[in-house]
Amino acid sequence: MFGAGDVRVVDVPDPALQVPGDALVRVVRACICGSDLHPYHSMPATPGGTSMGHEFIGVVEEIGAEVTTVRTGDFVIAPFAVSDGTCEFCRAGLQTSCLHGGFWNDLGFGTGGGQAEAVRVPLAEGTLVPVPGIDSGTDDDLLAGLLTLSDVYGTGWHAAVRGGVRPGSTVTVIGDGAVGLLAVLSAKQLGAERIVLMGRHRSRTDLGREFGATDVVPERGADGIARVRDLTRGGSEIVLEAVGHMPAYLQAVGVVRPGGVISRVGVPQYEDAPVGFGSLFGPNITLTGGPAPVRAYIEQLLPAVLDGTVQPGKVFDHTVGLEDTPKGYVAMDDRTALKVVVRP
């Protein structure tokens, strides 16, 4: 990405191992994230460009001498955060705060993003998750499901877990993008009894209903808040915010009931937000969430994806070849696509 709206496919040198903890992964599938649209709207002109993509799955082509958890030829899932798996935060299941890791788009390791033919993966020992029995010829639907485990499914799951969803919960999900829809799926898996999806794109909210939404509220602002509070008899005990813009946060504050929880996983595009007496403090509302440590969830979520019990890959509704990745950004930006697969 060379600036707002300026995505190009360029040739770069093939990645190579640099340190013993590296692995080289040939990318089988990557995708475009809703969070990629934030710089797509606002990134200043950058002469050298920024390598994009933090969600990918692929096949290990080469490993460094210190890598033992994966082997050449393994099919792997690459979480959107790189982590060593050994520091105090990794051991606590918070790999996004790894003392030696980071995120693909701002790593200090000099590595490229996942929207590519191949990627050098630093800290491969702690980062990559092998999936036995899978290869690049695996069914497209299953590959799509596995790809969601690199970010969006784990992020939706994180929203629900941090929100405290449990059997019988009433949950409101704000946002009908891929993360919001997978937050619906996750809330359903965790036993939520009522799930209100705030979204107004029919093709998306229909999928939300398939994933477990019991109600859909297309209204926004005061009307949307009033409708949700009516449906939930005074407010939702748990609100999962999957957008990241201020209006979505204000919707969350508006629909949560006293003593409730707001769990945010939409990357916030603001620094200041209401948290005072009249918004969160007075009604004893908990604000939680953050970037999902998807590495901590993959082994838990993987079996149901492999056996088809859960099909999170349904959030992908458009596929482009690597050379057409810029068209994929356009499709997601103008909402003709929900989430775009990139197939090198």
QUIRA-V746520 format. One record per residue. N is the residue number from 1. PSI is psi as a letter, one per 40 degrees, with the letter a starting at -180 (none if undefined). Layout:
n=N psi=PSI
n=N psi=PSI
This chain:
n=1 psi=h
n=2 psi=e
n=3 psi=i
n=4 psi=h
n=5 psi=e
n=6 psi=g
n=7 psi=h
n=8 psi=i
n=9 psi=h
n=10 psi=i
n=11 psi=h
n=12 psi=i
n=13 psi=i
n=14 psi=h
n=15 psi=i
n=16 psi=i
n=17 psi=h
n=18 psi=d
n=19 psi=i
n=20 psi=e
n=21 psi=e
n=22 psi=i
n=23 psi=i
n=24 psi=h
n=25 psi=h
n=26 psi=h
n=27 psi=h
n=28 psi=d
n=29 psi=i
n=30 psi=a
n=31 psi=i
n=32 psi=h
n=33 psi=i
n=34 psi=d
n=35 psi=d
n=36 psi=d
n=37 psi=e
n=38 psi=d
n=39 psi=d
n=40 psi=d
n=41 psi=d
n=42 psi=e
n=43 psi=h
n=44 psi=i
n=45 psi=h
n=46 psi=h
n=47 psi=d
n=48 psi=e
n=49 psi=i
n=50 psi=h
n=51 psi=h
n=52 psi=i
n=53 psi=h
n=54 psi=e
n=55 psi=h
n=56 psi=i
n=57 psi=i
n=58 psi=a
n=59 psi=h
n=60 psi=h
n=61 psi=d
n=62 psi=i
n=63 psi=i
n=64 psi=i
n=65 psi=d
n=66 psi=e
n=67 psi=h
n=68 psi=e
n=69 psi=e
n=70 psi=i
n=71 psi=i
n=72 psi=h
n=73 psi=e
n=74 psi=i
n=75 psi=h
n=76 psi=i
n=77 psi=h
n=78 psi=h
n=79 psi=i
n=80 psi=e
n=81 psi=h
n=82 psi=h
n=83 psi=i
n=84 psi=e
n=85 psi=e
n=86 psi=e
n=87 psi=i
n=88 psi=d
n=89 psi=d
n=90 psi=d
n=91 psi=d
n=92 psi=e
n=93 psi=f
n=94 psi=g
n=95 psi=d
n=96 psi=e
n=97 psi=e
n=98 psi=h
n=99 psi=d
n=100 psi=e
n=101 psi=a
n=102 psi=a
n=103 psi=i
n=104 psi=d
n=105 psi=e
n=106 psi=f
n=107 psi=i
n=108 psi=e
n=109 psi=e
n=110 psi=f
n=111 psi=i
n=112 psi=i
n=113 psi=i
n=114 psi=e
n=115 psi=g
n=116 psi=i
n=117 psi=d
n=118 psi=i
n=119 psi=h
n=120 psi=h
n=121 psi=h
n=122 psi=i
n=123 psi=f
n=124 psi=d
n=125 psi=d
n=126 psi=e
n=127 psi=d
n=128 psi=i
n=129 psi=h
n=130 psi=i
n=131 psi=g
n=132 psi=i
n=133 psi=e
n=134 psi=i
n=135 psi=a
n=136 psi=e
n=137 psi=e
n=138 psi=i
n=139 psi=h
n=140 psi=d
n=141 psi=d
n=142 psi=d
n=143 psi=d
n=144 psi=d
n=145 psi=d
n=146 psi=d
n=147 psi=d
n=148 psi=d
n=149 psi=e
n=150 psi=e
n=151 psi=c
n=152 psi=d
n=153 psi=d
n=154 psi=d
n=155 psi=d
n=156 psi=d
n=157 psi=d
n=158 psi=d
n=159 psi=d
n=160 psi=d
n=161 psi=d
n=162 psi=d
n=163 psi=e
n=164 psi=f
n=165 psi=h
n=166 psi=i
n=167 psi=h
n=168 psi=e
n=169 psi=i
n=170 psi=h
n=171 psi=h
n=172 psi=h
n=173 psi=h
n=174 psi=h
n=175 psi=h
n=176 psi=f
n=177 psi=a
n=178 psi=d
n=179 psi=d
n=180 psi=d
n=181 psi=d
n=182 psi=e
n=183 psi=d
n=184 psi=d
n=185 psi=d
n=186 psi=d
n=187 psi=d
n=188 psi=d
n=189 psi=d
n=190 psi=e
n=191 psi=e
n=192 psi=h
n=193 psi=d
n=194 psi=h
n=195 psi=h
n=196 psi=h
n=197 psi=h
n=198 psi=h
n=199 psi=i
n=200 psi=e
n=201 psi=h
n=202 psi=d
n=203 psi=d
n=204 psi=d
n=205 psi=d
n=206 psi=d
n=207 psi=d
n=208 psi=d
n=209 psi=d
n=210 psi=d
n=211 psi=e
n=212 psi=e
n=213 psi=h
n=214 psi=d
n=215 psi=i
n=216 psi=h
n=217 psi=h
n=218 psi=e
n=219 psi=i
n=220 psi=i
n=221 psi=a
n=222 psi=d
n=223 psi=d
n=224 psi=d
n=225 psi=d
n=226 psi=d
n=227 psi=d
n=228 psi=d
n=229 psi=d
n=230 psi=d
n=231 psi=d
n=232 psi=e
n=233 psi=f
n=234 psi=e
n=235 psi=i
n=236 psi=h
n=237 psi=d
n=238 psi=h
n=239 psi=h
n=240 psi=h
n=241 psi=h
n=242 psi=f
n=243 psi=c
n=244 psi=e
n=245 psi=i
n=246 psi=d
n=247 psi=d
n=248 psi=d
n=249 psi=d
n=250 psi=d
n=251 psi=d
n=252 psi=d
n=253 psi=d
n=254 psi=d
n=255 psi=e
n=256 psi=i
n=257 psi=i
n=258 psi=h
n=259 psi=e
n=260 psi=a
n=261 psi=h
n=262 psi=h
n=263 psi=h
n=264 psi=h
n=265 psi=e
n=266 psi=h
n=267 psi=h
n=268 psi=h
n=269 psi=f
n=270 psi=i
n=271 psi=d
n=272 psi=h
n=273 psi=i
n=274 psi=h
n=275 psi=e
n=276 psi=a
n=277 psi=d
n=278 psi=e
n=279 psi=c
n=280 psi=d
n=281 psi=d
n=282 psi=d
n=283 psi=e
n=284 psi=f
n=285 psi=h
n=286 psi=h
n=287 psi=h
n=288 psi=a
n=289 psi=a
n=290 psi=a
n=291 psi=h
n=292 psi=h
n=293 psi=g
n=294 psi=d
n=295 psi=d
n=296 psi=e
n=297 psi=e
n=298 psi=d
n=299 psi=d
n=300 psi=d
n=301 psi=d
n=302 psi=d
n=303 psi=d
n=304 psi=d
n=305 psi=d
n=306 psi=d
n=307 psi=e
n=308 psi=e
n=309 psi=d
n=310 psi=h
n=311 psi=g
n=312 psi=e
n=313 psi=e
n=314 psi=e
n=315 psi=e
n=316 psi=h
n=317 psi=e
n=318 psi=h
n=319 psi=h
n=320 psi=i
n=321 psi=i
n=322 psi=d
n=323 psi=e
n=324 psi=e
n=325 psi=d
n=326 psi=d
n=327 psi=d
n=328 psi=d
n=329 psi=d
n=330 psi=d
n=331 psi=d
n=332 psi=d
n=333 psi=d
n=334 psi=e
n=335 psi=f
n=336 psi=e
n=337 psi=i
n=338 psi=d
n=339 psi=h
n=340 psi=h
n=341 psi=h
n=342 psi=h
n=343 psi=h
n=344 psi=none
